[in-house]
Amino acid sequence: MSDAVSRRELLSKLVRGSVLAGMGGAALFLVKKANGEIVWQVDASRCVNSRLGEVGVEACTLCTSECVVSLSAVRAVNDFSKCGRCNVCPAYFDITSAVNELGLPSQKLCPRDAITRKMIGAADPEDPANNFYEYVIDEEKCDGCGRCVMKCKAPLGLGSITLKVRYNKCLDCNRCAISLSCPKDAVTQVPKMAGLEIKLAEHTE
Amino acid sequence: MQYRQLRIISGKGSGPAEFREALRGIALDKQGRLYAAGDSEVKVFDTEGALVRRWPAALAPHSVAVAADGAVWVGQTGQIEIFNAEGKPRRVWKDGARMGRVTSLGFFNGFVLVGNSAERCIHRFDATGKFLNTIAKNNPLEGLHIPNGVVDFGIDAHGVIHVANPGKHRVERFSLDGALLGHMGKFTGPDPTGFSGCCNPTNVAVAGLNLLCVTEKAGPRAKIYDYAGQLIAIIDAGFDPLTKNMDVAVDGRGRVFVSDTAKLAIFVFEPVGGPLS
């Protein structure tokens, strides 16, 4: 009998402890969220536009259409350390468009003309292809539609462009509309770490 | 000109003739045997595609080539490992600076040419391993434009080096002493007569008199061109859409061997109606 009582008490304590721990965890999460330590972010390895293996499909534009922020809190970000600095960047040009007199695609990919292409170094007058190019995304124009991200990923590109939630634009909704609609659960809440915050576009000049 | 698929050699798996994780380079010897380097070993297949032998490499291989004496050279990170035809180690060339990542190898008149993707160029050595000169480095880009991370080249019967420069959508021709002799190819968008995407062709092999075979990524295919850049044939059957840096080799009968780096298999094609002259 006393054994049964002590087992009941033990179970009761365990349940109470678990509930308290859960409440404590939730409270800690809310405190961190309130302090801006927990933020929404796009997981590039899940996002349809950047995850490997998704080829021959249209870019997913839900980050643009679902976000309550004007243009979207999600923007395309080019990690220059990974960029190939190509003469013909498939994220900048519509590489299926007709070739112009310069030997380049005649149309750009970005519907908002948010990417600029700049030659690195001096031009070689004898050979225009003899240069690297820098591609800078104007985040004030970008609406995070992901078209450039889809074209930048392997095997076509190197995957240097990904979608990122910009913390200075995100309203940090409790129920993020993009997260609710994302078919790949690619928008999740993560601890905000200084290292995660990719710097705004850095020019070489 | 048309090609038909003859067979598929190897594939992804754990069998002795298969590769588990990586297939990097292929080469042919005078007898038409196929050498495939991947994972951490070299596999040799006969002309019918049956595994003849295999042996381990010290480091993961990036490339393989067979010299005139039958020695098998395996390009690795920081070194080249040399085996005899049976796979017994002969020696190792180490040069951390000039062999950062050896993604292609070639031979001509006793010279050894080493494609180093870490430096985006080719280095020429004599048979003893003495460094002679650098090729494809003297330009404003200070090397080849290879976002794909591979330097690949072929050498023709006259000692002209044909090297893929995918960022410029070209195959460039260099002399052994490093002079740029010319180039073929240009970006043509969806028009297959030239090269598409950000950076193609990725790989190249000499395919006979005045002929080159190149491979492209996204979408993957092999193409035959003459030296002037005239498209002769397109071979685009069965490759994995995610494959890239498909190494290519062509035998004396005009058969084209292409490594699919995603399926870890070598596709063999033969020209319909016999080889081009």
Interface residues (C-beta under 8 A of the other chain):
Chain A: L52 G53 V55 G56 G84 R85 C86 N87 V88 C89 P90 I95 T96 S97 A98 V99 G103 L104 P105 G121 A122 D124 A129 N130 N131 F132 A154 P155 L156 G157 L158
Chain B: N139 P140 L141 H145 P147 G167 K168 H169 R170 K186 F187 T188 G189 P190 D191 S196 G197 C198 C199 K217 A218 P220 P241 L242 T243 K244
